[in-house]
Amino acid sequence: MKLRALVDGTGAEVCGPEVTLQQAATTMEERGVGSIAIVDGHRLAGILTERDIVKAAAAGSDPAKEIARDWMTADPDTFSPEVDVREAAMWMLETGYRHLPVVESGELLGVISVRDVLWVLAGPGGGGAD
């Protein structure tokens, strides 16, 4: 199975780089996601994850004042929608990343999570067969 199947029609939760960590965390909580893509215009500028918000909190930052740009992972690695789910799973294991932006021709199609990958590989009918 290709990553395209995991992002087809789902889009991604996005916000601008100037939103506060509190606003981003609220959006993530409301949408039930562990990351939010940070876009500047139409360009993927970064990704803000639960881990980034925890780092900010541990550093004593005020989530109502700190902005996403200062805590996001800038210019994150991205994957083509044609990458196999197993290959993405191996990359996640090797890097420790839990969220992967999927981009095609410069357009963000979605962000997949380790949970999405596990569902394909271990869920009902798993095995990741095409």
Secondary structure, DSSP 8 states (H G I E B T S, - for coil): -BTHHHHTTTB--EE-TTSBHHHHHHHHHHHT-SEEEEEETTEEEEEEEHHHHHHHHHTT--TTT-BGGGTSEES---B-TTSBHHHHHHHHHHH---EEEEEETTEEEEEEEHHHHHHHHHSTT-S---
